């Protein structure tokens, strides 16, 4: 198994990407230990795509992902990946789609190991309530990501 890590700049401070066997497995807020030697291609691609996203030039990430989670969490994350840039869904919308409960969807959103790329920031509560956000800065970061995507918040 091959592993790699790369810290990249963002408008929210440094983000550290982690890869295993050519797939992105996590994105964490803050600076992490960098991979010694050659940077795996998937991390270089992720760095470029994140830069394009933050500049407003990328609508959809095209990266191989392998987040660790339960089968239910993976279904929620797949539903989040289907939300187009500039749009939101409610926890209830996704719960209805998966025949589940909004609270369970919220729990899966909070456990998302690859925020921004798996866009949990696009999932909001009903009646305009933001819900939560596990990234550094919490709700303020969630609002900033939505504004970056031209979602009125």
C-alpha positions as CSV (number, residue, x, y, z in Angstrom):
1,X,0.0,0.0,0.0
2,X,1.4,3.4,-0.9
3,X,0.6,6.5,1.1
4,X,1.1,10.2,0.6
5,X,0.3,13.6,2.1
6,X,0.5,17.1,0.8
7,X,-0.4,20.4,2.4
8,X,-1.9,23.0,0.1
9,X,-2.9,26.7,0.6
10,X,-6.6,27.7,0.7
11,X,-8.5,30.8,1.6
12,X,-9.2,29.1,4.9
13,X,-5.6,28.3,5.8
14,X,-3.6,25.2,5.0
15,X,-5.4,22.0,4.1
16,X,-3.6,18.6,4.1
17,X,-4.6,16.0,1.6
18,X,-4.0,12.3,2.2
19,X,-3.8,9.6,-0.4
20,X,-3.5,5.8,-0.4
21,X,-3.0,3.6,-3.4
22,X,-3.7,6.5,-5.8
23,X,-6.9,7.7,-4.2
24,X,-7.7,10.6,-2.0
25,X,-8.7,9.3,1.5
26,X,-8.9,12.4,3.6
27,X,-8.6,16.2,3.7
28,X,-7.8,17.8,7.0
29,X,-7.7,21.4,8.2
30,X,-4.2,22.5,9.0
31,X,-0.7,21.7,8.1
32,X,0.3,18.0,8.2
33,X,3.5,16.1,7.5
34,X,4.4,16.1,3.8
35,X,5.4,13.1,1.8
36,X,9.1,12.7,1.4
37,X,10.3,12.4,-2.2
38,X,8.0,12.4,-5.2
39,X,4.5,13.7,-4.7
40,X,1.9,11.1,-5.8
41,X,0.1,12.2,-9.0
42,X,-3.3,12.1,-7.3
43,X,-2.2,14.6,-4.7
44,X,-0.7,16.9,-7.4
45,X,-4.0,16.7,-9.3
46,X,-6.0,17.4,-6.1
47,X,-3.8,20.5,-5.4
48,X,-4.4,21.8,-8.9
49,X,-8.2,21.2,-8.7
50,X,-8.5,22.8,-5.3
51,X,-6.7,25.9,-6.5
52,X,-9.0,26.0,-9.5
53,X,-12.1,25.6,-7.3
54,X,-11.0,28.4,-4.9
55,X,-10.4,30.6,-7.9
56,X,-14.0,29.9,-9.1
57,X,-12.9,27.9,-12.2
58,X,-13.9,24.4,-11.2
59,X,-17.5,23.2,-11.0
60,X,-16.8,19.5,-10.2
61,X,-13.8,17.7,-8.8
62,X,-12.5,14.8,-10.9
63,X,-10.5,12.8,-8.5
64,X,-10.5,9.1,-7.4
65,X,-11.8,9.0,-3.8
66,X,-11.8,6.2,-1.2
67,X,-13.2,7.6,2.0
68,X,-13.4,5.2,4.9
69,X,-16.9,4.9,6.3
70,X,-19.9,2.7,6.9
71,X,-22.1,1.7,3.9
72,X,-24.7,4.3,5.0
73,X,-22.1,7.1,5.2
74,X,-20.8,6.2,1.8
75,X,-24.4,6.5,0.4
76,X,-24.8,9.9,1.9
77,X,-21.4,11.0,0.6
78,X,-22.4,9.8,-2.9
79,X,-25.6,11.8,-2.6
80,X,-23.5,14.9,-1.7
81,X,-21.2,14.3,-4.7
82,X,-24.3,14.5,-6.9
83,X,-25.2,18.1,-5.7
84,X,-24.0,20.5,-8.4
85,X,-21.8,23.5,-7.5
86,X,-24.0,26.4,-6.6
87,X,-26.9,24.3,-5.3
88,X,-27.8,23.0,-1.9
89,X,-30.0,20.1,-0.6
90,X,-31.4,19.8,2.9
91,X,-30.6,17.0,5.3
92,X,-34.3,16.0,4.8
93,X,-33.9,15.9,1.0
94,X,-31.1,13.4,1.2
95,X,-32.8,11.4,4.0
96,X,-35.9,11.1,1.8
97,X,-33.7,10.0,-1.2
98,X,-32.1,7.3,1.0
99,X,-35.2,6.3,3.0
100,X,-33.5,7.4,6.2
101,X,-33.7,10.1,8.8
102,X,-32.4,13.7,8.5
103,X,-30.4,13.3,11.8
104,X,-28.6,10.2,10.4
105,X,-27.7,12.2,7.3
106,X,-26.4,15.0,9.5
107,X,-24.2,12.5,11.3
108,X,-22.8,11.2,8.0
109,X,-22.1,14.7,6.9
110,X,-20.2,15.4,10.1
111,X,-18.1,12.3,9.5
112,X,-17.1,13.2,6.0
113,X,-13.4,12.6,5.8
114,X,-12.9,14.6,2.5
115,X,-14.7,17.9,3.0
116,X,-14.9,20.4,0.2
117,X,-14.2,17.7,-2.4
118,X,-17.1,15.7,-1.0
119,X,-19.3,18.8,-0.6
120,X,-20.9,18.5,2.8
121,X,-21.1,22.3,2.9
122,X,-23.9,22.0,0.3
123,X,-26.2,20.3,2.8
124,X,-28.2,22.6,4.9
125,X,-31.1,22.4,7.3
126,X,-34.7,23.3,6.4
127,X,-35.9,26.9,6.3
128,X,-32.4,28.2,5.6
129,X,-30.9,26.9,8.8
130,X,-27.2,26.1,8.1
131,X,-26.9,23.0,10.3
132,X,-23.3,22.3,11.2
133,X,-19.9,22.1,9.6
134,X,-17.0,20.1,10.9
135,X,-14.3,22.1,9.1
136,X,-12.1,24.7,10.8
137,X,-14.2,27.8,11.4
138,X,-17.5,25.8,11.5
139,X,-20.6,27.6,10.1
140,X,-18.5,30.6,9.0
141,X,-16.5,28.4,6.7
142,X,-19.6,26.7,5.4
143,X,-21.1,30.0,4.6
144,X,-17.9,31.2,2.9
145,X,-17.8,28.0,0.8
146,X,-21.4,28.5,-0.3
147,X,-20.7,32.2,-1.1
148,X,-17.7,31.1,-3.2
149,X,-20.2,28.9,-5.2
150,X,-22.6,31.9,-5.5
151,X,-25.2,30.4,-3.2
152,X,-27.0,33.2,-1.3
153,X,-26.6,32.6,2.4
